[in-house]
Structures are given as structure tokens and as C-alpha cells.
Amino acid sequence: MKLFVGLGNPGAKYARNRHNIGFMALDRLASDHGFGPWRTKFQGDVAEGRLGTEKVWLLKPATFMNNSGQSVGEAMRFWKIDLPDLTVFHDELDLAPGKVRVKQGGGHAGHNGLRSIHAHVGPDYQRVRLGIGHPGHKDRVSGYVLSDFAKAEEGWLDDVLRGVSDGAAELAKGDSGRFLNAVALRVAPPRSSKSKPGQTASDPVPKAGSAPESPPESPTDERSALERLADRFRR
């Protein structure tokens, strides 16, 4: 059994915040893979389902970000889940928007949600780092992560969430490489091998041997047969 945890803050006020991309990832995953209804438990919201052959619980702590570890620890103790079977989805300032990376263990890098989980269960769990970019100065970080995604960001955000959902079964069975491939196919789909430089895979590709444009038609000869014959003798 696996436990997937998404980090964020509860309530409509925070629903579209950059800090809540972990919640968004679990919501998309639950919807796409037919998980059961969300229920209140372990100081959070939980949903049960399957990803491939793996039974998976989803958990969105309702303790606010700084106390996420309370909810995670309670759930892990109840279900007797070991740290290698815990995966946490969270926002990552040190990755460009749209970038996704998987990391096993390590420090919390100042992320308050991870810091709390470290304190309650230890650091040796898997993280899915969902890049949101950095505002450029540390004094602006708090306001940045607690602000909503801009409309211009909705395209890449939707691609990332769909990619995470596409690869979730691979992640559940421990294949992070295939998981990241699934994300990449959404975020940066391959161009057709027939495409020319500057041409996207969706652009029409001319058939082999065809000219780019039809040659101009010759003007119609409206002379009579007798006039054309006379013209040949004059040449």
C-alpha cells in the first residue's frame, strides 16, 4: 500500500495558490483514476483507489502547510506505512515553472511543509517536486507562493497536472523514470520526425515529392485550329 500526500493550505482562499499545487495534483489524479470520495480523516482529506496494481491512499492535510507532518504521521501510523511507501507532492521554488523532478530523501530546503514532515516521520521519503519558479528575491517568496497562478500560467499548469496523472501508476510501482517520461510527453510533446525546423508537429506536412505550391496555370489558347496551324508555318 502506498500513501500519496499533496501539500497545500485548506480553504477556497488558497485553492489556486502556487503553494497548493500539491493539492491540485492529487485532485486531478483522484478525478482521472476514479478514486473514492474524499473523506475527513487524520486531520485532512483522504481518498482511496488503485493505480495499476497498487492500492493507494491520497491525503491532503488540513492542518495548514506548517503542520502538515501531524496529519501525515497520524495516517502513516494508522495504516502502518513505511517511509519508502510515502510520496509527497509539493511546490518547488528552485525549479522553473513546468519542470518536475523526483527526489528520494534529503533536506527540506526551507519548505515549511517538508520541514514539518521531517520532524514527524523523518526525511527518507520520496518527493515529487513541482516547479513554480522563484520571484527573484527571498523577501518576495512568501507573497509569491501565496498568490494565485496567473492566467498566462494555466497552460503549462494544466499540462503538468495531466502529466502527473498520466504517470501516476508508474510512480506507484516505483518507476520514477517512466513517470517523468509521462510528464514530459504532456509538457514538451515530441515534434514529428517529418517536421521542418520551425514547424510544429501539428502543422500540415507536405506529401513526399509534392511541391510546396501548385505551379501557375498556363493561359488558355483560344485560337481556332486553322489559326494555330498558320502560326506554325510562320515560325
C-alpha positions in Angstrom: 0.0 0.0 0.0 1.2 3.5 -0.9 0.5 6.9 0.6 0.5 9.9 -1.8 0.4 13.3 0.1 -0.2 16.6 -1.6 0.8 19.7 0.3 -1.2 23.0 0.4 -3.4 25.1 2.6 -7.1 24.2 3.1 -10.0 26.5 2.1 -11.2 28.3 -1.0 -9.0 31.3 -0.3 -5.9 29.3 -1.0 -7.2 26.9 -3.7 -5.4 28.4 -6.7 -2.2 29.5 -4.8 1.1 28.3 -6.2 1.7 26.8 -2.7 -1.3 24.5 -3.4 0.0 22.8 -6.5 0.4 19.6 -4.4 -3.4 19.6 -3.6 -4.1 20.3 -7.3 -2.0 17.3 -8.4 -3.9 14.9 -6.1 -7.3 16.3 -7.1 -6.5 15.7 -10.8 -5.2 12.2 -10.0 -8.3 11.3 -8.0 -10.6 12.5 -10.7 -8.8 10.8 -13.6 -8.3 7.5 -11.9 -11.8 7.1 -10.3 -10.8 7.3 -6.6 -13.4 7.1 -4.0 -15.0 10.2 -2.5 -12.8 12.5 -0.3 -13.5 11.9 3.4 -12.3 13.7 6.5 -9.7 11.7 8.5 -6.3 12.1 10.1 -6.6 15.9 10.3 -7.0 16.0 6.5 -9.0 14.7 3.5 -8.4 11.2 2.2 -9.4 9.2 -0.8 -8.8 5.5 -1.6 -8.2 3.9 -5.0 -5.9 1.9 -7.2 -3.1 2.9 -9.6 -2.3 -0.1 -11.7 -1.9 -3.0 -9.3 -1.1 -0.8 -6.3 -3.6 0.2 -3.6 -3.1 3.9 -2.9 -4.4 6.3 -0.3 -4.4 10.1 -1.1 -4.0 12.6 1.7 -4.4 16.4 1.7 -3.5 17.6 5.2 -6.0 20.2 6.5 -3.6 21.4 9.2 -2.2 24.3 7.1 1.2 23.9 5.5 3.4 24.4 8.6 1.8 21.5 10.4 1.5 19.0 7.6 3.6 16.4 9.4 0.9 16.0 12.1 -1.6 14.7 9.5 1.0 12.6 7.6 2.3 11.0 10.8 -1.1 10.1 12.0 -2.1 8.4 8.7 1.2 6.5 8.4 0.9 5.1 12.0 -2.7 4.0 11.4 -2.1 2.3 8.1 1.4 1.1 9.1 3.0 2.7 6.1 6.8 2.7 5.9 8.8 5.8 4.7 9.7 4.2 1.3 6.0 3.9 0.5 5.3 7.6 1.2 5.4 10.1 -1.7 4.9 13.9 -1.2 3.9 16.3 -4.0 4.9 19.9 -3.3 5.7 23.2 -4.9 9.4 23.8 -5.7 10.9 27.3 -6.0 14.2 26.1 -7.3 12.6 24.6 -10.4 11.4 26.6 -13.4 7.6 26.6 -14.0 6.6 23.4 -15.7 9.6 21.4 -14.5 9.0 18.2 -12.5 11.6 16.2 -10.6 11.6 13.2 -8.3 13.9 13.0 -5.3 14.4 10.4 -2.6 15.2 11.7 0.8 17.4 14.7 1.5 16.8 18.1 3.2 13.7 20.2 3.3 15.3 23.3 1.6 13.3 25.6 3.8 9.9 24.3 2.7 7.7 24.5 5.8 5.5 21.6 4.8 8.5 19.3 4.3 10.1 20.7 7.4 7.1 19.6 9.4 7.0 16.1 7.8 10.7 15.7 8.6 10.0 16.5 12.2 7.2 13.9 12.5 8.3 11.0 10.3 11.8 11.6 9.2 13.4 12.6 5.8 13.7 9.3 4.0 10.6 9.6 1.8 10.1 10.3 -1.9 9.2 13.8 -3.1 7.7 14.9 -6.4 9.0 18.5 -6.9 6.6 20.6 -9.0 8.4 23.7 -10.3 6.7 27.1 -9.8 9.8 29.3 -10.3 11.3 31.9 -8.0 10.2 35.5 -7.6 13.8 36.6 -7.7 14.4 37.7 -4.1 13.8 35.9 -0.8 11.8 38.7 0.6 9.2 38.2 -2.0 8.9 34.4 -1.6 6.0 34.4 1.0 3.8 36.7 -1.1 4.7 34.8 -4.3 3.8 31.3 -3.1 0.6 32.5 -1.5 -0.6 34.3 -4.7 -2.7 32.6 -7.4 -1.3 31.2 -10.6 -1.7 33.9 -13.3 -3.9 33.2 -16.3 -0.8 33.1 -18.5 0.4 30.1 -16.5 -2.7 28.0 -16.8 -1.5 26.2 -20.0 1.7 24.7 -18.5 0.0 24.1 -15.2 -2.7 22.0 -16.8 0.0 20.1 -18.8 1.9 19.3 -15.6 -1.2 18.1 -13.7 -2.3 15.9 -16.6 1.2 14.5 -16.9 1.4 13.7 -13.2 -1.9 11.9 -13.6 -0.8 10.0 -16.7 2.3 8.7 -15.0 0.8 8.1 -11.5 0.6 4.3 -11.9 4.3 4.1 -12.9 5.2 6.2 -9.8 3.1 4.0 -7.6 5.0 0.9 -8.7 8.4 2.6 -8.2 9.4 3.6 -11.7 10.1 7.3 -11.5 11.8 7.3 -14.9 8.6 6.3 -16.7 6.6 8.7 -14.5 8.8 11.6 -15.6 8.5 10.5 -19.2 4.7 10.7 -19.0 5.0 14.2 -17.6 7.4 15.2 -20.4 5.0 13.9 -23.1 2.5 16.4 -21.8 4.8 19.4 -21.1 7.0 19.1 -24.1 5.5 16.7 -26.7 7.9 15.5 -29.3 7.9 17.1 -32.7 7.1 14.9 -35.7 10.2 13.5 -37.4 8.9 14.9 -40.7 8.6 18.4 -39.4 11.0 21.0 -40.7 12.8 23.5 -38.3 10.3 26.0 -37.1 7.3 23.7 -37.9 5.4 22.1 -35.1 4.1 18.5 -35.2 0.5 19.9 -35.6 1.4 21.8 -38.8 0.5 20.1 -42.0 3.4 18.3 -43.6 3.5 18.1 -47.5 3.4 14.6 -49.0 6.7 13.3 -50.3 7.5 14.6 -53.8 4.9 17.3 -53.7 5.8 20.9 -54.4 5.1 23.5 -51.7 2.7 25.3 -54.0 0.9 24.4 -57.3 2.6 25.9 -60.4 0.8 28.7 -62.1 -1.6 27.6 -64.8 -0.7 28.4 -68.5 -3.0 30.8 -70.2 -5.7 29.2 -72.3 -5.2 29.2 -76.1 -8.5 30.4 -77.6 -7.4 30.4 -81.3 -9.0 28.2 -83.8 -7.2 25.1 -85.2 -6.7 26.9 -88.6 -5.1 29.9 -86.8 -2.8 27.7 -84.8 -1.7 25.8 -87.9 -1.0 29.0 -89.8 1.1 30.3 -86.9 3.3 27.1 -87.0 4.2 27.8 -90.7 5.1 31.4 -89.9 7.8 30.3 -87.3 
